[in-house]
Amino acid sequence: MLSRTADHLYWMSRYTERAENTARMLDVNYQTSLLPQSAEVAKYGWQGLLSISELLPAYNEKHDQIVPDEVMEFMVKDESNPSSIISCLKAARENARAVRGALTTEAWETQNTTWLDVNRMLRAGEFERDPGQFFEWVKFRSHLSRGVTLGTMLQDEAFYFSRLGTFLERADNTARLVDVKFHALNSEFFGTATEEDQEYDFYHWSAILRSVSAFEVYRKVYRDVIKPERVAELLILRADMPRSLHASLAEVVANLAKVQNDQSAETQRRAGKLLADLQYARVDEILATGLHAYLTQFLDRVNELGWRISQDFLVPAH
């Protein structure tokens, strides 16, 4: 396959997944901002959201202070922000258009219709009227895109590069979400909360689980009240939880094996090593050494994997 074609398919999927994950992060912040809390705690939550997405400097250039409505506008509608939902959906559609011949009609139509509809919805003010409903729509369109890809495309290299982009992006975004939310609650101090804190925590962790479609999964797996350490275990180490780091890395490794070439052995080795670390890790050990440090290192390794994939497959050989 031409490296240029692989590149477009890979980034089409990454941008679609990034739009979904941005919607998920904004949704959890929007939902938790409706809970009773001080203005300072609320501001810290929105600031954390910008930090996790590495957008704080770009936001500060345009705005004097952190205001929830302005943060949401910046991360949803601002086309000068390359990570905003509108920018991600535009980039996904442009990448899809560039490789129209490698996609099925259904896969292309899904991307194109999403782009046309999001513009119509934003012009009509549907986002301001009901942010929660808008975020659900973005998630649904991403699910639809993945489902159509899985249900209609030949399982060849085009399909594998598309999947590779999806799961590498998902690993990155899940790690960021877990990191910022645990960081915000100082969850190193498990078990020291008052009854009122615990009640707030329940709603907070429920919102986080719902943001990664894991609330019902948590109930099924643990059959217990929501505990931060179990949320961490579910979202990091459970191989059977679709959005966990473990499940995402397993997909990355499997799809790398399908597209391997003469120069990708080291990339495969590093991806396999990262997966093995997740397979044999225990959540108590991770928490004992520090969750933030663990996730920071994980993100560094995922970013390096992304760089290596670009070098091995996506940059045209000279």
C-alpha positions, -999 to 999 in steps of 0.1 A, spaced: 0 0 0 12 35 -7 25 52 24 4 83 15 -28 62 14 -19 45 47 -13 79 63 -47 93 53 -65 62 66 -46 62 98 -53 99 105 -89 97 94 -95 72 122 -73 91 147 -93 124 141 -126 106 143 -116 90 176 -102 123 189 -135 141 182 -153 114 202 -129 115 231 -130 153 232 -168 150 234 -165 125 262 -141 146 282 -162 178 278 -193 158 287 -179 145 319 -168 180 329 -201 195 319 -220 169 339 -198 173 370 -200 211 368 -237 207 375 -229 191 409 -228 214 439 -192 227 442 -172 258 448 -163 281 419 -126 273 426 -131 235 422 -152 241 391 -124 263 376 -98 237 384 -118 211 365 -120 232 333 -83 241 337 -74 204 340 -94 197 309 -73 222 289 -41 209 304 -48 173 296 -54 183 260 -23 204 260 -44 234 250 -40 257 280 -14 281 263 -35 283 231 -67 290 252 -49 317 273 -38 335 242 -74 341 232 -91 344 266 -83 363 298 -98 338 322 -112 303 324 -149 305 319 -168 272 313 -188 284 283 -156 298 266 -137 266 273 -165 246 257 -167 270 227 -130 268 222 -130 229 223 -161 225 202 -164 253 176 -131 271 174 -116 262 140 -82 279 149 -79 251 176 -67 220 157 -80 197 185 -115 212 186 -144 188 176 -151 209 144 -114 208 134 -111 170 141 -142 162 121 -130 184 92 -96 167 92 -112 133 93 -134 142 64 -105 157 44 -84 126 50 -113 104 39 -118 124 7 -81 120 -2 -85 82 -2 -121 80 -14 -111 50 -36 -98 30 -6 -131 34 13 -165 18 7 -193 41 -3 -208 37 31 -176 46 50 -171 77 29 -208 88 32 -206 84 70 -176 108 72 -191 132 48 -226 133 63 -210 138 98 -191 169 85 -222 184 68 -244 177 98 -221 191 125 -219 224 105 -256 226 102 -261 219 140 -235 245 151 -250 271 128 -285 263 142 -273 268 178 -280 232 188 -248 229 208 -257 259 231 -292 247 235 -282 212 249 -244 205 251 -250 170 266 -272 160 236 -246 174 212 -218 154 228 -239 122 226 -244 129 188 -206 132 183 -201 99 201 -228 82 181 -213 94 148 -179 80 158 -195 47 168 -213 47 134 -180 54 115 -163 24 133 -192 1 128 -195 9 91 -158 4 87 -160 -30 104 -192 -40 86 -184 -30 50 -146 -28 44 -124 -56 32 -101 -66 60 -69 -57 41 -41 -31 48 -65 -2 45 -87 -17 72 -57 -24 95 -42 11 92 -76 25 100 -79 4 131 -44 12 142 -52 49 142 -84 44 162 -68 24 190 -36 43 194 -57 75 197 -80 58 222 -51 46 244 -37 82 245 -71 97 253 -81 72 280 -48 77 298 -52 115 297 -88 113 310 -78 90 339 -48 111 348 -66 145 349 -96 131 369 -75 113 395 -51 143 397 -80 166 403 -93 146 433 -60 140 449 -69 103 449 -36 93 466 -56 100 498 -80 72 494 -102 64 524 -98 98 542 -129 114 528 -159 125 549 -194 112 542 -202 143 522 -170 139 502 -179 103 495 -213 113 482 -197 138 459 -171 113 449 -199 88 439 -214 112 414 -179 123 402 -167 87 396 -201 78 381 -197 107 356 -162 95 347 -173 59 342 -202 71 320 -178 93 300 -161 61 288 -193 40 286 -182 20 316 -208 26 343 -228 -6 336 -196 -25 330 -183 -14 365 -215 -26 381 -213 -59 363 -176 -66 371 -174 -54 407 -210 -55 420 -199 -29 446 -199 8 454 -176 29 431 -141 30 444 -113 50 428 -88 22 428 -113 -1 410 -121 26 384 -83 29 378 -81 -9 374 -110 -11 350 -98 17 328 -61 7 328 -58 -31 332 -90 -49 322 -85 -66 289 -122 -71 285 -131 -34 289 -132 -19 253 -118 15 262 -91 4 287 -54 9 280 -49 -28 280 -76 -35 254 -64 -5 232 -28 -17 232 -38 -53 224 -55 -39 193 -25 -18 184 -2 -48 187 -26 -71 166 -29 -45 138 8 -38 138 14 -75 132 -9 -74 102 9 -46 85 45 -53 95 73 -45 71 111 -48 70 117 -19 93 89 -22 118 104 -49 141 115 -24 168 81 -7 168 64 -40 172 88 -49 201 81 -17 219 43 -21 214 45 -57 227 66 -46 257 41 -19 266 12 -45 263 31 -70 285 36 -43 311 -2 -38 312 -9 -76 312 12 -82 343 7 -50 362 -14 -48 394 -33 -17 403 -21 -16 439 15 -15 426 7 13 402 -10 34 429 18 27 453 44 41 429 21 70 418 -7 69 392 3 103 377 39 92 371 27 59 356 3 75 332 28 102 322 53 75 313 26 56 294 17 87 274 53 92 265 56 56 253 24 59 233 35 91 216 68 74 208 49 45 192 29 70 171 62 86 159 77 52 151 45 41 132 48 73 111 85 66 104 80 29 95 48 31 74 35 66 67 65 87 56 73 82 19 106 65 15 132 86 -3 
